[in-house]
Amino acid sequence: DTAVSQTPKYLVTQMGNDKSIKCEQNLGHDTMYWYKQDSKKFLKIMFSYNNKELIINETVPNRFSPKSPDKAHLNLHINSLELGDSAVYFCASTVSTSGSFSEQYFGPGTRLTVT
Amino acid sequence: KQEVTQIPAALSVPEGENLVLNCSFTDSAIYNLQWFRQDPGKGLTSLLLIQSSQREQTSGRLNASLDKSSGRSTLYIAASQPGDSATYLCAVSMDSSYKLIFGSGTRLLVRP
């Protein structure tokens, strides 16, 4: 009965590879996010989708491409992985009502290590 | 550009103490503020959400206050327990996109 789930939990890969991280929420939320937590534990937003539409796109390299096939899923594909992409990636979701949002719920994170 | 600061970076207290964690932000025109806890190797758990029109929120032993004009929020934890040991993160959103801007967190250790 996990609310926000991510797969995989750990991902170790080599530089130059392409990888995807998947996120699913079963809360009926309509807005989903990707955050990156770096080695200093600082969390920063990357993307947000509302009803499958991209609403936030921070200054993130083009190698990162989010995809939302439906409101319950938001996946993150990363091309040509670099050492600096090593981090923990968190998915989150919330529900919007008449333009206002409730609290965000976070997934357990995906620890990506690029070697 | 909004900046969120949390002081102290780390805090160690004996069990049973009441404690206050601080969060400050440079732009007072926030939409809302949310407090989270993060356990090592885990995701974030939402503790309290304060809308910009509110002054405080309470949940059990936790009380969060918001003073927008001074750009400050505090998280008060009463009768601390070892299970409260975690990193506490403060985050603000500036508009209805609800993009969260995080502070760097306060790492709390409650000693038995």
Backbone of each chain as ProteinMPNN parsed JSONL, in Angstrom:
{"seq_chain_A": "DTAVSQTPKYLVTQMGNDKSIKCEQNLGHDTMYWYKQDSKKFLKIMFSYNNKELIINETVPNRFSPKSPDKAHLNLHINSLELGDSAVYFCASTVSTSGSFSEQYFGPGTRLTVT", "coords_chain_A": {"N_chain_A": [[0.814, -1.207, 0.0], [2.049, 1.144, -0.607], [2.447, 4.655, -0.927], [3.851, 6.52, -2.645], [5.958, 5.242, -4.932], [9.178, 4.158, -6.067], [11.283, 2.91, -8.646], [14.402, 1.758, -9.883], [15.562, 1.127, -6.477], [18.242, 1.337, -6.006], [20.837, 2.177, -8.248], [23.475, 1.428, -10.194], [25.781, 2.396, -12.539], [27.678, 2.833, -15.596], [29.571, 5.599, -16.857], [28.235, 7.367, -19.637], [26.212, 5.641, -20.229], [22.627, 5.055, -20.749], [19.82, 5.511, -18.702], [16.774, 4.75, -16.875], [14.455, 5.915, -14.428], [11.687, 4.999, -12.52], [8.501, 6.198, -11.374], [5.649, 5.923, -9.359], [2.441, 6.789, -8.152], [-0.19, 6.106, -5.884], [-2.12, 7.697, -4.853], [-4.024, 9.172, -6.036], [-3.289, 11.66, -6.846], [-2.677, 14.666, -8.823], [-0.444, 15.979, -9.571], [3.01, 15.729, -10.054], [6.501, 15.375, -9.146], [10.053, 15.659, -9.726], [12.941, 15.534, -7.78], [16.35, 16.33, -6.983], [18.849, 15.157, -4.837], [21.877, 16.122, -3.75], [25.344, 15.242, -2.978], [25.843, 16.715, -0.729], [23.515, 16.671, 0.54], [21.623, 18.46, -0.294], [18.501, 19.403, -1.458], [16.931, 19.777, -4.592], [14.591, 21.029, -6.902], [13.653, 19.498, -10.027], [11.806, 18.834, -12.145], [8.265, 19.245, -12.827], [5.028, 17.874, -13.23], [1.688, 18.46, -14.09], [-1.344, 16.952, -14.31], [-0.336, 15.434, -16.467], [0.977, 17.364, -17.882], [3.828, 19.337, -18.465], [4.919, 21.567, -16.034], [6.882, 22.712, -14.535], [10.215, 23.27, -15.226], [13.242, 23.177, -14.391], [16.615, 24.488, -14.563], [17.953, 22.156, -16.073], [20.126, 19.751, -17.5], [19.745, 18.828, -20.985], [19.957, 16.158, -21.24], [18.387, 14.959, -19.434], [15.189, 13.711, -19.364], [11.894, 13.927, -18.603], [8.945, 11.882, -18.423], [5.488, 11.528, -18.577], [3.21, 9.223, -18.621], [0.645, 8.919, -17.657], [-1.516, 10.32, -15.084], [-0.703, 9.083, -12.763], [1.885, 8.286, -12.984], [5.314, 9.168, -13.312], [8.135, 9.251, -15.067], [11.724, 9.23, -15.282], [14.149, 9.755, -17.585], [17.535, 9.378, -18.337], [20.093, 10.367, -20.389], [23.351, 9.511, -21.646], [24.99, 9.324, -19.204], [26.751, 11.064, -16.615], [29.503, 11.525, -14.297], [28.797, 13.484, -12.451], [26.1, 13.192, -12.22], [25.541, 11.474, -10.25], [23.639, 10.916, -7.45], [20.855, 11.18, -5.153], [17.664, 10.59, -6.276], [14.498, 11.893, -5.949], [11.056, 11.276, -6.132], [7.938, 12.966, -6.007], [4.547, 13.75, -5.013], [1.431, 15.556, -5.267], [-1.801, 17.053, -4.696], [-3.794, 19.257, -6.575], [-6.121, 21.792, -5.996], [-8.36, 23.869, -7.288], [-6.244, 25.548, -8.027], [-4.674, 25.692, -5.742], [-2.335, 23.909, -3.651], [-1.946, 20.844, -1.832], [-0.032, 19.223, 0.8], [3.169, 17.861, -0.124], [3.974, 14.523, -0.989], [6.564, 12.223, -0.627], [8.572, 9.846, -2.434], [10.672, 6.931, -1.707], [13.153, 7.36, -2.774], [15.803, 7.088, -5.233], [18.939, 5.884, -5.416], [21.445, 6.873, -7.379], [24.427, 5.869, -8.81], [27.152, 6.753, -10.639], [29.787, 5.414, -12.369]], "CA_chain_A": [[0.0, 0.0, 0.0], [2.961, 2.284, -0.67], [1.788, 5.792, -1.542], [4.691, 6.923, -3.76], [6.995, 4.23, -5.06], [10.177, 4.403, -7.103], [12.129, 1.779, -9.0], [14.882, 0.916, -8.786], [15.997, 1.852, -5.288], [19.66, 1.596, -6.231], [21.201, 2.046, -9.657], [24.904, 1.66, -10.414], [25.991, 2.289, -13.974], [28.901, 3.478, -16.059], [29.459, 6.84, -17.635], [27.845, 7.231, -21.028], [25.003, 4.813, -20.377], [21.293, 5.662, -20.625], [19.039, 4.79, -17.691], [15.477, 5.319, -16.497], [13.919, 5.722, -13.08], [10.228, 5.058, -12.61], [7.787, 6.644, -10.185], [4.209, 5.707, -9.402], [1.726, 7.127, -6.917], [-1.556, 5.555, -5.846], [-2.87, 8.601, -3.989], [-4.987, 9.929, -6.825], [-2.778, 13.026, -7.039], [-2.599, 15.068, -10.216], [0.804, 16.696, -9.79], [4.168, 14.944, -9.64], [7.753, 16.117, -9.184], [11.353, 15.027, -9.54], [13.936, 16.326, -7.059], [17.68, 15.737, -6.899], [19.553, 15.449, -3.599], [23.285, 15.903, -4.031], [26.167, 14.62, -1.928], [25.758, 17.545, 0.46], [22.147, 16.483, 1.033], [20.789, 19.589, -0.668], [17.419, 18.995, -2.353], [16.591, 20.8, -5.57], [13.571, 20.555, -7.846], [14.064, 19.365, -11.416], [10.642, 18.907, -13.02], [6.957, 18.968, -12.274], [3.95, 17.642, -14.18], [0.325, 18.553, -13.58], [-2.228, 16.314, -15.294], [0.523, 14.987, -17.576], [1.549, 18.512, -18.582], [5.022, 19.871, -17.81], [4.693, 22.914, -15.523], [8.151, 23.221, -14.002], [11.391, 22.687, -15.856], [14.374, 23.968, -13.916], [17.789, 24.444, -15.431], [18.444, 20.788, -16.022], [20.668, 19.397, -18.821], [18.826, 18.171, -21.918], [20.111, 14.709, -21.127], [17.316, 14.505, -18.538], [13.884, 13.884, -19.997], [10.787, 13.312, -17.876], [7.801, 11.447, -19.223], [4.332, 11.215, -17.744], [2.225, 8.533, -19.457], [-0.658, 9.204, -17.059], [-1.375, 11.136, -13.874], [-0.14, 8.307, -11.654], [3.271, 7.911, -13.269], [6.259, 10.15, -13.847], [9.419, 8.583, -15.206], [12.861, 10.111, -15.583], [15.148, 9.108, -18.42], [18.789, 10.137, -18.363], [21.0, 9.935, -21.447], [24.79, 9.821, -21.548], [25.222, 9.612, -17.797], [28.025, 11.636, -16.22], [29.824, 11.324, -12.886], [28.07, 14.467, -11.66], [24.691, 12.815, -12.075], [25.414, 10.652, -9.052], [22.822, 11.61, -6.449], [19.609, 10.485, -4.852], [16.569, 11.233, -6.99], [13.227, 11.687, -5.257], [9.787, 11.593, -6.768], [6.936, 13.433, -5.046], [3.253, 14.054, -5.627], [0.478, 16.324, -4.49], [-3.06, 17.272, -5.407], [-4.138, 20.672, -6.694], [-7.554, 22.067, -5.925], [-8.606, 25.274, -7.643], [-4.996, 26.295, -8.093], [-3.839, 25.583, -4.54], [-1.805, 22.564, -3.5], [-1.785, 20.304, -0.491], [1.355, 18.867, 1.067], [3.791, 16.923, -1.052], [4.371, 13.225, -0.467], [7.784, 11.81, -1.303], [8.961, 8.457, -2.549], [11.835, 6.547, -0.904], [14.397, 7.786, -3.42], [16.631, 6.187, -6.043], [20.348, 6.291, -5.308], [22.14, 6.634, -8.638], [25.885, 5.99, -8.749], [27.754, 6.658, -11.967], [31.221, 5.113, -12.205]], "C_chain_A": [[0.85, 1.261, 0.0], [2.319, 3.424, -1.437], [2.535, 6.256, -2.789], [5.845, 5.934, -3.827], [7.92, 4.569, -6.221], [10.93, 3.113, -7.371], [13.153, 2.224, -10.021], [15.237, 1.76, -7.565], [17.476, 2.221, -5.399], [19.958, 1.351, -7.713], [22.669, 2.404, -9.787], [25.169, 1.421, -11.89], [27.253, 3.044, -14.376], [28.592, 4.748, -16.833], [29.085, 6.532, -19.07], [26.6, 6.407, -21.246], [23.738, 5.652, -20.292], [20.489, 4.828, -19.626], [17.727, 5.509, -17.41], [15.14, 4.986, -15.056], [12.408, 5.903, -13.179], [9.618, 5.494, -11.278], [6.298, 6.423, -10.389], [3.599, 6.144, -8.077], [0.293, 6.615, -7.007], [-2.455, 6.399, -4.937], [-3.953, 9.369, -4.735], [-4.571, 11.365, -7.06], [-2.668, 13.357, -8.523], [-1.302, 15.788, -10.556], [1.963, 15.879, -9.236], [5.452, 15.705, -9.912], [8.952, 15.163, -9.191], [12.277, 16.025, -8.851], [15.263, 15.572, -7.084], [18.306, 16.147, -5.568], [21.026, 15.103, -3.804], [24.035, 15.364, -2.816], [26.156, 15.424, -0.638], [24.348, 17.557, 1.039], [21.22, 17.64, 0.678], [19.782, 19.153, -1.726], [17.054, 20.124, -3.3], [15.597, 20.233, -6.578], [14.143, 20.48, -9.256], [12.87, 19.617, -12.341], [9.357, 18.758, -12.206], [5.949, 18.807, -13.405], [2.618, 17.765, -13.449], [-0.605, 18.006, -14.651], [-1.488, 16.003, -16.6], [1.148, 16.138, -18.365], [2.728, 19.077, -17.793], [4.761, 21.301, -17.351], [5.942, 23.53, -14.908], [9.283, 22.493, -14.718], [12.569, 23.577, -15.465], [15.546, 23.824, -14.877], [18.449, 23.085, -15.286], [18.985, 20.447, -17.409], [19.643, 18.647, -19.675], [18.914, 16.66, -21.859], [19.028, 14.103, -20.22], [15.979, 14.748, -19.221], [12.816, 13.161, -19.181], [9.692, 12.888, -18.842], [6.679, 11.035, -18.289], [3.268, 10.55, -18.605], [0.796, 8.71, -18.95], [-0.429, 9.91, -15.73], [-0.676, 10.405, -12.736], [1.336, 7.964, -11.833], [4.072, 9.089, -13.796], [7.631, 9.489, -13.861], [10.495, 9.591, -15.582], [13.889, 9.321, -16.363], [16.385, 9.999, -18.492], [19.702, 9.544, -19.434], [22.441, 10.288, -21.102], [25.191, 10.22, -20.132], [26.64, 10.091, -17.533], [28.23, 11.418, -14.72], [29.0, 12.251, -11.989], [26.589, 14.179, -11.502], [24.468, 11.93, -10.854], [24.728, 11.448, -7.953], [21.68, 10.687, -6.069], [18.488, 11.274, -5.509], [15.252, 10.857, -6.299], [12.063, 12.096, -6.149], [8.821, 12.05, -5.673], [5.632, 13.698, -5.772], [2.403, 14.875, -4.674], [-0.797, 16.475, -5.319], [-3.343, 18.771, -5.431], [-5.654, 20.81, -6.708], [-7.762, 23.547, -6.177], [-7.336, 26.105, -7.569], [-4.145, 26.245, -6.853], [-3.467, 24.118, -4.327], [-1.778, 22.141, -2.036], [-0.332, 19.878, -0.32], [1.859, 17.853, 0.061], [4.188, 15.657, -0.318], [5.53, 12.708, -1.305], [7.923, 10.301, -1.362], [10.219, 8.182, -1.761], [13.174, 6.94, -1.518], [15.05, 6.673, -4.226], [18.06, 6.706, -5.977], [21.07, 5.885, -6.587], [23.636, 6.867, -8.442], [26.443, 5.759, -10.145], [29.264, 6.473, -11.792], [31.998, 5.322, -13.502]], "O_chain_A": [[0.451, 2.301, 0.523], [1.71, 3.2, -2.483], [1.944, 6.376, -3.862], [6.619, 5.809, -2.877], [7.513, 5.175, -7.212], [11.185, 2.323, -6.462], [12.827, 2.985, -10.933], [15.208, 2.989, -7.633], [17.901, 3.283, -4.943], [19.406, 0.444, -8.336], [23.066, 3.539, -9.526], [24.823, 0.37, -12.429], [27.818, 3.799, -13.585], [27.504, 4.929, -17.379], [29.56, 5.556, -19.651], [25.993, 6.459, -22.316], [23.758, 6.794, -19.832], [20.479, 3.599, -19.695], [17.583, 6.704, -17.668], [15.491, 3.925, -14.54], [11.915, 6.827, -13.826], [10.147, 5.199, -10.206], [5.756, 6.703, -11.458], [4.166, 5.901, -7.012], [-0.346, 6.682, -8.056], [-3.408, 5.9, -4.338], [-4.711, 10.128, -4.131], [-5.395, 12.201, -7.43], [-2.579, 12.468, -9.369], [-1.086, 16.166, -11.707], [1.916, 15.399, -8.104], [5.501, 16.569, -10.788], [8.87, 14.025, -8.728], [12.393, 17.181, -9.257], [15.298, 14.346, -7.192], [18.3, 17.323, -5.206], [21.38, 13.941, -4.006], [23.445, 15.072, -1.776], [26.429, 14.881, 0.433], [24.033, 18.356, 1.921], [20.154, 17.789, 1.275], [20.156, 18.602, -2.761], [16.888, 21.272, -2.887], [15.744, 19.104, -7.046], [14.998, 21.279, -9.639], [12.912, 20.494, -13.204], [9.347, 18.238, -11.09], [6.009, 19.514, -14.41], [2.443, 17.249, -12.345], [-0.653, 18.526, -15.766], [-1.98, 16.288, -17.692], [1.778, 15.912, -19.398], [2.628, 19.272, -16.582], [4.422, 22.161, -18.164], [6.035, 24.751, -14.78], [9.301, 21.265, -14.801], [12.854, 24.585, -16.112], [15.46, 23.117, -15.88], [19.37, 22.893, -14.491], [18.366, 20.815, -18.407], [18.789, 17.928, -19.156], [18.041, 15.961, -22.373], [18.788, 12.896, -20.241], [15.675, 15.875, -19.611], [12.829, 11.935, -19.079], [9.534, 13.453, -19.924], [6.889, 10.288, -17.334], [2.494, 11.246, -19.261], [-0.154, 8.656, -19.732], [0.711, 10.08, -15.299], [-0.117, 11.04, -11.842], [1.961, 7.413, -10.927], [3.595, 9.89, -14.6], [8.211, 9.203, -12.813], [10.211, 10.658, -16.125], [14.437, 8.336, -15.868], [16.287, 11.211, -18.682], [20.039, 8.361, -19.387], [22.709, 11.237, -20.364], [25.674, 11.329, -19.902], [27.601, 9.606, -18.13], [27.283, 11.165, -13.974], [28.562, 11.857, -10.908], [25.9, 14.851, -10.734], [23.327, 11.67, -10.472], [25.186, 12.526, -7.575], [21.549, 9.576, -6.582], [18.377, 12.485, -5.319], [14.942, 9.683, -6.097], [12.098, 13.126, -6.822], [8.888, 11.568, -4.542], [5.608, 13.852, -6.993], [2.616, 14.891, -3.462], [-0.855, 16.078, -6.483], [-3.154, 19.465, -4.432], [-6.363, 20.037, -7.353], [-7.376, 24.382, -5.359], [-7.359, 27.242, -7.097], [-3.002, 26.702, -6.877], [-4.178, 23.21, -4.759], [-1.612, 22.961, -1.132], [0.503, 20.136, -1.188], [1.09, 17.091, -0.525], [4.672, 15.698, 0.814], [5.488, 12.746, -2.535], [7.465, 9.576, -0.479], [10.793, 9.11, -1.19], [14.211, 6.861, -0.859], [14.876, 5.488, -3.945], [18.355, 7.815, -6.42], [21.279, 4.699, -6.844], [24.057, 7.924, -7.971], [26.233, 4.708, -10.75], [29.927, 7.282, -11.144], [33.211, 5.115, -13.536]]}, "seq_chain_B": "KQEVTQIPAALSVPEGENLVLNCSFTDSAIYNLQWFRQDPGKGLTSLLLIQSSQREQTSGRLNASLDKSSGRSTLYIAASQPGDSATYLCAVSMDSSYKLIFGSGTRLLVRP", "coords_chain_B": {"N_chain_B": [[16.111, 36.165, -5.695], [14.934, 33.373, -4.003], [16.175, 32.264, -0.881], [16.721, 29.723, 1.437], [17.421, 29.155, 4.77], [18.687, 27.119, 7.345], [19.177, 26.893, 10.758], [20.355, 25.495, 13.819], [22.923, 23.664, 11.953], [23.338, 21.189, 12.975], [22.22, 19.403, 15.856], [22.306, 18.299, 19.166], [20.64, 16.764, 21.748], [19.555, 15.876, 25.094], [17.257, 13.239, 25.852], [13.83, 14.084, 26.339], [13.999, 16.8, 26.409], [12.682, 19.992, 25.404], [12.692, 21.467, 22.202], [13.78, 23.786, 19.632], [13.727, 24.302, 16.212], [15.075, 26.249, 13.623], [14.125, 28.171, 10.762], [14.786, 30.262, 8.071], [13.904, 32.634, 5.534], [14.59, 34.501, 2.565], [12.896, 35.965, 0.879], [9.854, 37.223, 1.596], [7.426, 36.782, 0.395], [5.973, 34.259, 0.319], [4.177, 31.311, -0.705], [3.416, 28.98, 0.644], [4.671, 27.013, 3.447], [6.544, 24.179, 4.298], [7.353, 21.611, 6.575], [9.593, 18.886, 6.85], [10.724, 15.582, 7.726], [13.657, 13.631, 7.424], [14.843, 10.457, 7.425], [17.916, 8.601, 7.753], [18.999, 7.434, 4.614], [16.444, 7.274, 3.687], [13.238, 8.4, 2.308], [11.467, 11.581, 2.291], [9.37, 12.648, 4.924], [6.377, 14.248, 5.313], [5.701, 16.688, 7.743], [4.379, 19.056, 8.686], [2.3, 21.481, 7.158], [2.131, 24.838, 6.399], [0.013, 27.305, 5.401], [0.282, 30.456, 3.669], [-1.395, 32.277, 4.84], [-1.684, 31.463, 7.402], [-0.667, 31.223, 10.897], [0.352, 29.268, 12.521], [0.767, 25.689, 12.894], [-0.206, 22.582, 14.276], [0.742, 19.324, 15.312], [0.407, 16.674, 17.193], [3.225, 16.322, 19.186], [4.496, 18.294, 17.856], [4.908, 21.64, 16.785], [4.561, 24.145, 14.482], [5.466, 27.382, 13.571], [4.808, 30.412, 11.756], [6.175, 33.378, 10.588], [5.723, 35.544, 8.36], [6.446, 38.192, 7.709], [8.888, 38.643, 8.939], [10.304, 36.696, 7.767], [10.572, 34.072, 8.826], [10.372, 30.776, 10.25], [9.556, 28.459, 12.795], [10.12, 25.249, 14.175], [8.81, 23.545, 16.725], [9.574, 21.076, 19.011], [8.218, 19.108, 21.391], [9.097, 17.518, 24.459], [11.259, 15.706, 23.614], [12.218, 12.649, 21.926], [14.264, 9.688, 21.458], [13.501, 8.565, 19.023], [12.901, 10.756, 17.521], [15.161, 11.536, 16.301], [16.647, 12.596, 13.408], [16.97, 14.166, 10.155], [15.78, 17.394, 9.761], [13.89, 19.204, 7.516], [13.148, 22.278, 6.016], [10.948, 23.844, 3.757], [9.951, 26.128, 1.216], [7.344, 27.403, -0.887], [6.807, 29.518, -3.68], [4.759, 30.233, -5.332], [1.734, 29.264, -7.072], [2.58, 27.076, -8.446], [3.76, 25.466, -6.739], [6.433, 24.741, -6.444], [8.961, 23.537, -4.511], [11.377, 25.065, -2.457], [14.187, 24.209, -0.829], [15.693, 24.254, 2.459], [18.933, 23.546, 3.896], [18.737, 21.82, 5.963], [18.451, 20.561, 9.382], [20.281, 18.516, 11.395], [19.208, 16.357, 13.745], [19.912, 14.896, 16.859], [18.722, 12.932, 19.362], [19.579, 12.041, 22.464], [19.473, 9.07, 24.411]], "CA_chain_B": [[16.083, 34.711, -5.644], [14.643, 32.903, -2.644], [17.139, 31.396, -0.215], [16.204, 29.191, 2.693], [18.538, 28.821, 5.656], [18.298, 26.451, 8.582], [20.19, 26.954, 11.812], [21.724, 25.086, 13.5], [23.055, 22.563, 11.005], [23.242, 19.955, 13.755], [21.789, 19.653, 17.225], [22.267, 17.096, 19.985], [19.968, 17.085, 23.013], [19.143, 14.68, 25.863], [15.847, 12.871, 25.762], [12.912, 14.8, 27.21], [14.105, 18.251, 26.241], [11.924, 20.696, 24.372], [13.681, 22.108, 21.346], [13.286, 24.625, 18.545], [14.519, 24.354, 14.986], [14.82, 27.51, 12.948], [14.155, 28.262, 9.306], [14.585, 31.636, 7.621], [13.85, 32.768, 4.081], [14.927, 35.883, 2.216], [11.756, 36.614, 0.234], [8.711, 36.927, 2.472], [6.202, 36.56, -0.389], [5.842, 32.829, 0.082], [2.84, 30.743, -0.907], [3.274, 28.179, 1.854], [5.915, 26.481, 4.001], [6.343, 22.802, 4.729], [8.419, 20.965, 7.338], [9.744, 17.461, 6.588], [11.828, 14.888, 8.352], [14.27, 12.629, 6.573], [15.665, 9.49, 8.132], [19.053, 8.205, 6.906], [18.715, 6.497, 3.537], [15.003, 7.203, 3.411], [12.624, 9.567, 1.7], [11.007, 12.639, 3.176], [8.041, 12.516, 5.496], [5.811, 15.559, 5.604], [5.299, 16.88, 9.136], [3.392, 20.12, 8.809], [2.199, 22.438, 6.058], [1.534, 26.089, 6.839], [-0.33, 28.195, 4.301], [0.803, 31.809, 3.9], [-2.34, 33.04, 5.664], [-1.718, 30.877, 8.737], [0.436, 31.595, 11.787], [0.945, 28.066, 13.069], [0.11, 24.4, 12.731], [0.194, 21.665, 15.344], [0.471, 17.909, 15.124], [0.997, 15.945, 18.311], [4.257, 17.064, 19.93], [5.112, 19.258, 16.95], [4.215, 22.895, 16.511], [5.314, 24.991, 13.56], [4.961, 28.751, 13.47], [5.244, 31.136, 10.569], [6.132, 34.832, 10.627], [6.115, 35.904, 7.005], [7.042, 39.527, 7.616], [10.292, 38.56, 9.327], [10.929, 35.631, 6.997], [11.006, 33.018, 9.741], [9.49, 29.729, 10.754], [10.197, 27.608, 13.795], [9.505, 23.958, 14.469], [8.968, 23.257, 18.148], [9.357, 19.664, 19.345], [8.08, 18.978, 22.839], [9.436, 16.236, 25.098], [11.933, 14.968, 22.537], [12.469, 11.219, 22.112], [15.29, 9.196, 20.524], [12.877, 8.346, 17.716], [12.831, 12.026, 16.786], [16.453, 11.741, 15.645], [16.5, 12.627, 11.949], [17.236, 15.494, 9.596], [14.534, 18.159, 9.582], [14.014, 20.098, 6.373], [12.145, 23.303, 5.816], [10.854, 24.175, 2.338], [8.92, 27.116, 0.901], [6.938, 27.571, -2.286], [6.605, 30.945, -3.938], [3.558, 30.484, -6.142], [0.806, 28.129, -7.155], [3.207, 25.895, -9.051], [4.161, 24.678, -5.581], [7.813, 24.29, -6.517], [9.53, 23.684, -3.184], [12.766, 25.479, -2.309], [14.556, 23.604, 0.437], [16.863, 24.589, 3.24], [19.925, 22.463, 3.932], [18.356, 20.877, 7.002], [19.061, 20.469, 10.717], [20.424, 17.11, 11.788], [18.883, 16.278, 15.17], [20.18, 13.669, 17.589], [18.174, 12.924, 20.72], [20.327, 11.019, 23.204], [18.657, 8.409, 25.459]], "C_chain_B": [[15.908, 34.242, -4.204], [15.763, 32.012, -2.122], [16.583, 30.997, 1.138], [17.378, 28.7, 3.524], [18.013, 28.16, 6.916], [19.476, 26.451, 9.553], [19.6, 26.363, 13.091], [21.744, 23.973, 12.451], [22.924, 21.223, 11.712], [22.945, 20.312, 15.2], [21.728, 18.324, 17.968], [21.693, 17.455, 21.346], [19.673, 15.795, 23.767], [17.644, 14.462, 25.724], [15.014, 13.677, 26.751], [12.948, 16.307, 27.047], [13.145, 18.767, 25.191], [12.939, 21.429, 23.499], [13.005, 22.859, 20.201], [14.267, 24.574, 17.388], [14.1, 25.593, 14.207], [14.957, 27.423, 11.438], [13.939, 29.722, 8.932], [14.629, 31.685, 6.103], [13.957, 34.239, 3.711], [13.779, 36.649, 1.58], [10.488, 36.235, 0.994], [7.422, 36.613, 1.707], [6.019, 35.077, -0.717], [4.385, 32.426, -0.074], [2.49, 29.837, 0.262], [4.639, 27.657, 2.291], [5.626, 25.098, 4.544], [7.575, 22.315, 5.477], [8.389, 19.464, 7.05], [10.771, 16.889, 7.565], [12.359, 13.852, 7.379], [15.15, 11.746, 7.442], [16.772, 9.015, 7.198], [18.663, 7.168, 5.859], [17.247, 6.39, 3.172], [14.512, 8.459, 2.698], [12.195, 10.578, 2.74], [9.595, 12.345, 3.663], [7.533, 13.902, 5.847], [5.34, 15.618, 7.057], [4.159, 17.889, 9.248], [3.455, 21.014, 7.589], [1.509, 23.686, 6.581], [1.267, 26.944, 5.608], [0.109, 29.608, 4.671], [-0.106, 32.635, 4.805], [-2.384, 32.552, 7.11], [-0.504, 31.313, 9.555], [1.123, 30.362, 12.376], [0.116, 26.845, 12.745], [0.662, 23.478, 13.803], [-0.16, 20.246, 14.956], [1.184, 17.153, 16.239], [1.982, 16.803, 19.082], [4.936, 18.14, 19.078], [4.235, 20.491, 16.788], [5.107, 23.73, 15.607], [4.663, 26.359, 13.498], [5.532, 29.414, 12.225], [5.09, 32.634, 10.807], [6.655, 35.319, 9.276], [6.885, 37.208, 6.954], [8.523, 39.51, 7.99], [11.022, 37.442, 8.599], [11.402, 34.478, 7.86], [9.912, 32.003, 10.023], [10.271, 28.943, 11.795], [9.404, 26.318, 13.917], [9.842, 23.627, 15.916], [8.65, 21.782, 18.377], [9.338, 19.545, 20.863], [8.49, 17.573, 23.283], [10.108, 15.295, 24.105], [12.228, 13.517, 22.936], [13.561, 10.773, 21.142], [14.754, 8.952, 19.12], [12.706, 9.61, 16.894], [14.135, 12.308, 16.044], [16.301, 11.571, 14.138], [17.006, 13.978, 11.469], [15.904, 16.164, 9.317], [14.763, 19.214, 8.52], [12.829, 21.048, 6.319], [12.129, 23.634, 4.33], [9.731, 25.179, 2.124], [8.563, 27.023, -0.573], [6.526, 29.019, -2.48], [5.333, 31.256, -4.72], [2.763, 29.193, -6.261], [1.377, 26.933, -7.9], [3.684, 24.938, -7.973], [5.523, 24.032, -5.775], [8.447, 24.562, -5.165], [11.009, 24.073, -3.268], [13.18, 25.08, -0.907], [15.71, 24.314, 1.123], [17.776, 23.376, 3.291], [19.691, 21.503, 5.096], [19.082, 21.057, 8.322], [19.083, 19.01, 11.106], [20.268, 17.018, 13.296], [19.226, 14.901, 15.721], [19.621, 13.819, 18.992], [18.796, 11.747, 21.446], [19.468, 10.403, 24.298], [19.168, 8.774, 26.849]], "O_chain_B": [[16.639, 34.66, -3.306], [16.242, 31.12, -2.823], [16.048, 31.82, 1.882], [18.218, 27.934, 3.051], [17.013, 28.595, 7.486], [20.597, 26.067, 9.217], [18.461, 26.68, 13.435], [20.703, 23.413, 12.108], [22.458, 20.243, 11.129], [23.352, 21.359, 15.703], [21.171, 17.347, 17.468], [22.201, 18.35, 22.022], [19.553, 14.734, 23.154], [16.878, 15.4, 25.506], [15.448, 13.923, 27.877], [12.041, 17.01, 27.491], [12.831, 18.08, 24.219], [13.933, 21.952, 24.003], [11.85, 22.615, 19.853], [15.469, 24.775, 17.558], [12.92, 25.936, 14.145], [15.799, 26.695, 10.913], [13.004, 30.353, 9.425], [15.307, 30.88, 5.464], [13.483, 35.113, 4.438], [13.697, 37.868, 1.729], [10.099, 35.068, 1.027], [6.428, 36.218, 2.317], [5.922, 34.694, -1.883], [3.48, 33.128, 0.377], [1.389, 29.918, 0.808], [5.637, 27.836, 1.592], [4.593, 24.869, 5.172], [8.705, 22.574, 5.064], [7.326, 18.845, 7.009], [11.574, 17.617, 8.148], [11.603, 13.267, 6.604], [16.075, 12.218, 8.104], [16.594, 9.022, 5.98], [18.065, 6.143, 6.186], [16.857, 5.497, 2.419], [15.247, 9.429, 2.51], [12.518, 10.451, 3.921], [8.746, 11.86, 2.915], [8.18, 14.642, 6.588], [4.665, 14.708, 7.538], [3.113, 17.605, 9.831], [4.531, 21.274, 7.05], [0.419, 23.602, 7.147], [2.189, 27.268, 4.86], [0.286, 29.92, 5.849], [0.346, 33.576, 5.458], [-3.049, 33.159, 7.95], [0.529, 31.71, 9.015], [2.312, 30.394, 12.692], [-1.056, 26.933, 12.38], [1.827, 23.571, 14.189], [-1.204, 19.986, 14.358], [2.407, 17.012, 16.228], [1.633, 17.876, 19.575], [5.853, 18.817, 19.545], [3.012, 20.407, 16.672], [6.267, 23.989, 15.929], [3.442, 26.47, 13.385], [6.586, 29.031, 11.716], [4.016, 33.105, 11.18], [7.858, 35.482, 9.078], [7.874, 37.317, 6.23], [9.318, 40.265, 7.432], [12.224, 37.258, 8.789], [12.5, 33.958, 7.66], [8.72, 32.311, 10.034], [11.487, 28.784, 11.691], [8.181, 26.302, 13.779], [11.005, 23.454, 16.278], [7.588, 21.299, 17.984], [10.325, 19.847, 21.532], [8.263, 16.586, 22.583], [9.586, 14.224, 23.796], [12.454, 13.204, 24.105], [13.765, 11.413, 20.11], [15.478, 9.116, 18.138], [12.4, 9.544, 15.703], [14.194, 13.236, 15.237], [15.874, 10.519, 13.662], [17.415, 14.823, 12.264], [15.011, 15.571, 8.711], [15.696, 20.013, 8.603], [11.68, 20.669, 6.544], [13.186, 23.698, 3.703], [8.685, 25.097, 2.768], [9.379, 26.616, -1.4], [5.976, 29.659, -1.583], [4.885, 32.402, -4.764], [3.079, 28.179, -5.639], [0.733, 25.887, -7.979], [3.972, 23.77, -8.234], [5.75, 22.908, -5.328], [8.468, 25.708, -4.715], [11.781, 23.496, -4.034], [12.608, 25.544, 0.079], [16.582, 24.894, 0.476], [17.431, 22.306, 2.79], [20.373, 20.483, 5.204], [20.172, 21.625, 8.381], [18.047, 18.346, 11.145], [21.097, 17.538, 14.042], [18.881, 13.876, 15.133], [20.003, 14.731, 19.725], [18.567, 10.592, 21.087], [18.801, 11.126, 25.038], [18.614, 8.318, 27.849]]}, "name": "protein", "num_of_chains": 2, "seq": "DTAVSQTPKYLVTQMGNDKSIKCEQNLGHDTMYWYKQDSKKFLKIMFSYNNKELIINETVPNRFSPKSPDKAHLNLHINSLELGDSAVYFCASTVSTSGSFSEQYFGPGTRLTVTKQEVTQIPAALSVPEGENLVLNCSFTDSAIYNLQWFRQDPGKGLTSLLLIQSSQREQTSGRLNASLDKSSGRSTLYIAASQPGDSATYLCAVSMDSSYKLIFGSGTRLLVRP"}
